[in-house]
Each structure stands twice: as structure tokens, then as C-alpha cells.
Amino acid sequence: QVQLVESGGGLVQPGGSLRLSCAASGSIFSINAMGWYRQAPGKQRELVATITSGGSTNYADSVKGRFTISRDNAKNTVYLQMNSLKPEDTAVYYCNALSIVVVTTRHYWGQGTQVTVSS
């Protein structure tokens, strides 16, 4: 019912910047919050940042001050601006959408986009 398409990943040098985008389609009015997760090889998937339908944001301690999550309602798109990138930021980044309709809660995931930070 909700489809997420991610883009913007790539190779960047330490200290560089990337902006990830996540375009939502389908039952977009059912989305209560969206977030970005990441998973490095051999590690568990971890939450990076979230944004609610009201605009409230939250960040993992490891990215505070460097990453910014935002939204463009006209384009039904959520962004993750990543600055001052570090090698430890290397991971597959996934977009997530939370949908709560009456008593039904669902999570939707994008396909993931690779971010590699290396010199």
C-alpha cells in the first residue's frame, strides 16, 4: 500500500557530503512517521534518524550534528542530508515508513542504497 524508492547513495571521501532521497507513493496519507536505517556488513540494522508527520525529528547519537532529516510534502519525499561523512558511516541505508490506521500498524521499507565513505 506504500511504496518507497530510495536514491542518492554512492562513493564519497571522508568529510564529504551526500543527500539521500526517499520517494513515497501509494497510501501516503496513512504514513505517521518515516526514518532512515543503516546496516553495515556483519552488523545489525540500526536507526539513524526519524521524522514524524508533525515534523518532529530524532537522531542517533553517532550522527547528531552531521545528518539532517527533512521532508518535502509537495513531492512526497523524505531526505537525509549527510555531512562530514566518516568511514564508519559506510553501510546500506534503508528508508522506512510507519503506518498506523485504527488498530493496524505496518512498516514499509525501501530497497536500500549503498553509501561508501573511503579515500
C-alpha angles and dihedrals in degrees: 000000000000121000123194125197118189130199142159103075123133147117119312135167122246110280092027130117139238134179119213121200132200119194116200126205137169119041093008094158089067093062112109099175141357133204148175123240130182136201126195122199111284093007136100122259111265134195115251106176141342137200126192129215087258092055100255113147136201132186139195112251091243093063103034111129092015106060128052126193118203142160140222108204093189090060096034087233136136122203137201113203109199118195133174090023119201131201089250088063089070108120146107107280119213130195117222132193126196118210123188117180114172101305099343120099121188137176121209126195136201123224094259132245126229119240116189121184111192141132 
